[in-house]
Amino acid sequence: MQARVRALLVHDEERPVSELKPLLELQGIETIQARSCAEAEAALASVEPPVLIFTDTVLPDGTWADVQNLAEHQAAPVIVISRSVDLPFYLEVMERGASDYMVPPFREVDVTYVVRGALLDRLRVSSALLRTTPERAREITQHAQNHADSRVSAAHAQAGR
């Protein structure tokens, strides 16, 4: 039996979701939608929680950071969807642990790249944590954070900061 990959799309507007959903479904990813942090929390508490989350920056009852906090116990990568390219905000999002940042319009190749990277990172960390002691698990988690920090540092350098 093949495991299903489910993605949660947290956005209070229909247009970005309607653009992203078919691109995810082309990759065999089942999508569910939430329009608020409260709905996202319910989806994350379901019997089959999503393994990947796409969220808007601002929601009726919170922000992307609230969604990320809700997703922490699931170890589900969070990809932030912004209406515009905003380098300082991108850096903040990445520094605070989001998996990636996207701006519509969505292209299939970009969605594929982001999804693949997020799922591979989740798989690496999850499988390493399953085969290790608590001390080694903390070390692996720290290594993953250092890797994310190096990506942010590279972005800072590219931005001339």
N, C-alpha and C positions, 0 to 999 in steps of 0.2 A: 504494500500500500504506500503510495506516494504522499508525503506530508504536504499539506496545503500552505501556501504563503498568503497571509492576509495583511493588507495594508489599511490603516485607519487614515482617512482624509478628514482633517479637522479644519473646517472653514465655514464661515457663516454666509458666504456667497456661492451661488451655483456655478458661475462661469469657470473659475479656476479648477473646480472639481470636475466639471464636465469635460475640460480639456485634458486633465491628467488621468482620469479614470480609464479611458480606452487605451492609453499608452501602457498603463500598468497591466491591464487585462491581456494585451498582446503578449506580455511576458508570462502569462499564466498566473498573475497575481489577483487574488480575489480582493475586492475593495468594499469597505464599509465607511459610512460617513457619519460624522458628528458635527454639530453646528456650534458647540460650546465646550468649555472645559468640563462642565457637568456631564454632558453626553460622552465626552472622551473618557472620563473616569468610569462611566458605566461600561463602555466598550472594553476598556482595559481589564475590568473585573469579570468579564464574561468567561464562559467555559472555554471558548476558543479565542483567546486574546490575539490581537494583531502582533506581528513580529516587526513591523515597520510602520512609522508614523510620519505623515506629512502634515504640517500645521501652518496656519496663517500666523502672521506676527501679532495681530490683535484680534481678540474674540470678544463676544458680548460680556463674558464673565471672567476674563483674564487675558493672558498673553501666551506666546510660545513657550516662555520659561515655565509657566504653570503646567502646560502640557508635558514638558520635559520632566518636570518633577514628578508628575503622575506616572510617567513611563519608566522611571528609574528602577522600580522593583521588577519590571519585566525585561530589563536590559534591551528594550526595543530602541533601535536607532531613530532619532528624530531629525527630520529634514524640514527646515524652515522655508516657507514660501513667502517671498516679499513682492510687493508691487513694483519695486524699483531696485536698481543696483545702488547699494549704499555701502561703501567699503568700511567705514567705521562700524556700522551695524553688523556687517558680515563678520568682522573681526571679533566683535562682542559675542555673537552667536557661536562662533567656533571656539572662542576661549571658554565659554560656559558649557561646552560639551556637546553641542549639536553635531550630528554626523555630516551634514552638508547644508547648503543654502541654494535655493533656486529662484529664478525670476521668470514668469511667463513672458512670451509664449514658450511652451514646452516643446522640445524636439525629441523624437524617439531616441536618438543616439545619446542625448544628455540624460534622459530619464533612465535609460539602460545602464549607463555608466554610474550614476548616483546610486541606483538600487543595488547594483552588483557590489560596489564598494561598501555600502552600508551592511549588506548581508554577509559579505566575506569577513568584515571586521567583527560582526556579531558572532559568526561561527568560530573564528579563531579564538576569541576571548572565551566563549562558552565552552568549547571543547577543551581548552587548556585548563579552565577552572574545574571541569569535571574530573580531571586526572591529577589533581594536585592537593597538597596540604593547604591549610588556611594561610600559612605564611607565604607560600609560593603563589597562592591566589592573589594576595595583596601585591606581591611583586609584579605579577602579570598585569594586574589592573593599573599599577603605576606605570608600567612600560607602555600600555595602551594610551594612557594620559600623556606621557612624554611624547609619543608619536603624534598625537593630536596637537600638542603644544608646538612641535617642530613645524607642522603644517601652518599654524598660525604665525610663527616667527617668520617663515618664508613669505607669507602674505604681507606681514608688516614690512619686511625688507623690500619687497616688490613695490609697496606703496610709498617707500621712501621715508618711513617713520623711524 
